[in-house]
Amino acid sequence: TEFELLKLLMDNYGKFVSREKISENILGKKLQSFDRSIDMHISHLRKKVGLNANHQERIKTIRGSGYQFVASNSDSEQMNQ
């Protein structure tokens, strides 16, 4: 699940990915009120992918809406090499 979530976020690099889209595409179900499973998967992913070169989270939370995979300029340069 975490790998598929990371893939979805990276496929949409720099773009907002809604919690609804994550729930339907990754968990295979409609988003339920008070469902914290997405948040737990994101938390585990953040621990695994670490911080970017600017010491900021690579996965940005768009409060109450979704998430965005972001990187610093030096991260982008490394990804392109």
Secondary structure as UniProt FT lines:
FT   HELIX           2..11
FT   TURN            12..14
FT   STRAND          17..18
FT   HELIX           19..22
FT   HELIX           23..27
FT   TURN            33..34
FT   HELIX           37..49
FT   TURN            53..54
FT   STRAND          59..62
FT   TURN            63..65
FT   STRAND          66..69
FT   HELIX           73..80
//
